[in-house]
Amino acid sequence: AHLLTGRVVRCKQQSSTMASTSKAPADGAQDGEAQEPHTVVMMQQLLESMGVDRYEPRVVNQMVDFMYRYITDVLLDAETYSEHAGKPAGQVDLADVMLAMQARSAFTFAAPPDLEEVAAMAEVVNDKELPKFPVDKTGLLLPPERDCLTAPNYAINPPADS
């Protein structure tokens, strides 16, 4: 068993507990009062510092869960890189963590396209003329039958196999 893996597993357990309950009693809580976990309070302060005033309470739990999952995955990757480099099991240094973060962000997070690319794509799409509406038809205009999803996709009485 690796030392780092043991620490990471505890983080996962905390995250699943935190996701299921929004408030947990603390040591300093008065009778009948419940105090939010420190991680939840820090996430709320982060949202407030970014100017987010209104959000559902579940958003904080989702963000905390994502944070724990991301940190867990990065530390496990860092441990793998460390072992591959020939270091003793459980010994991870900053370079391993940085490499794991770079590798994970390369395929986890997508950067938005450049503004010039978006403008070029918008110009191509907007150059096409919109179809003319038929003057003689009334009611809801639907695309051709082959493009519609209005056909039934079930059978009420399926044919019996003989």
Phi, psi and omega in degrees: 000136181271146179295318182295321181297321178299319179293321182292321180298321178297323178297319180297318180296320179296320183293320180290326177293318183292325181291331183275336179232135182274337179227142178231142179294143179247167182297323184270009183286143178285173179299125178081351179268150176236139180246140181286149177298154183302320181296321179293318178298317179296322179293321177296319178295323177297316178298317180295321181292337179268004177087013179272111183264324184240129177199156177287146180301331180292339179299318180297316179297321179294319180293320178295318178297316177299317181299312180297318180296317181296314180297318178300312181296319179296316181292324177293319176297318179298321178295321177297315179297321180296315179294323178295328179282358177089013178280157178299153181300134178088355180262108182237132177247179185300323181297321178295318180293318179297317178297317179296319179294319179295316181295318182290320182289338180294327182243357180266315185251133179259133177282143178293151180292158178296152180297326178294320178297316180296318179297320179294317178295319179297322180295319179296315182291318184284346177288337180286135180284140178289147180293148179280140177278134178292133183284330186278348182264143176239165178089197183284126179268119180252155175292175178305154184305324182294338181261356183271149174251032183266351180287142179295140180244031179215165177237126182290311177239093181295146180297138180281136177285131182269000000 
